[in-house]
Amino acid sequence: MAKEHFERHKQPWRADEAGQLRTLAAKGKGLRDIAKALNRSEESVKDFAKQQKIEIVKKR
């Protein structure tokens, strides 16, 4: 499985991205889906969500 290439590196989170993250997490989307929707790495999304105390459900 090839890793996806992300063009953005260590970009600050914008308010609209944070809002979209909250919305997607509230809808029960998984980490991979949220990262893809925001065009960010899973690690970046996970770290930011933890920092903002946003809970992301774990998909099985």
C-alpha positions in Angstrom: 0.0 0.0 0.0 1.5 3.3 -1.1 1.6 6.2 1.3 -0.2 9.3 0.2 1.9 12.4 -0.5 0.9 15.5 1.4 2.0 18.8 -0.1 1.4 20.7 3.1 4.0 20.4 5.9 3.4 21.8 9.4 0.8 24.3 8.3 -1.1 26.0 11.1 -4.7 24.9 11.6 -7.2 27.4 10.4 -10.5 28.1 12.2 -12.6 26.6 9.4 -10.5 23.4 9.5 -11.0 23.1 13.2 -14.7 23.5 12.8 -14.8 20.9 10.0 -12.8 18.5 12.3 -15.4 19.0 15.1 -18.3 18.4 12.7 -16.8 15.2 11.1 -15.8 13.8 14.6 -19.4 14.5 15.9 -20.8 12.6 12.9 -18.7 9.6 13.9 -16.2 9.7 11.1 -12.9 7.8 11.6 -9.4 9.3 11.7 -8.6 8.2 8.1 -11.8 9.8 6.7 -11.3 13.0 8.6 -7.6 13.3 7.5 -8.6 12.7 3.9 -11.4 15.3 4.0 -9.0 17.9 5.5 -6.1 17.0 3.3 -3.9 16.4 6.4 -2.0 13.5 7.8 -3.6 11.2 10.2 -0.9 12.0 12.8 -1.6 15.8 12.4 -5.3 15.3 12.8 -4.9 13.0 15.8 -2.5 15.4 17.6 -4.7 18.5 16.9 -7.8 16.7 18.1 -6.1 15.6 21.3 -4.9 19.2 21.9 -8.4 20.6 21.3 -10.0 17.7 23.4 -12.0 16.5 20.4 -12.8 12.8 20.6 -12.5 10.8 17.4 -14.1 7.3 17.3 -12.0 4.4 16.5 -13.2 2.4 13.5 -12.9 -1.3 13.6 
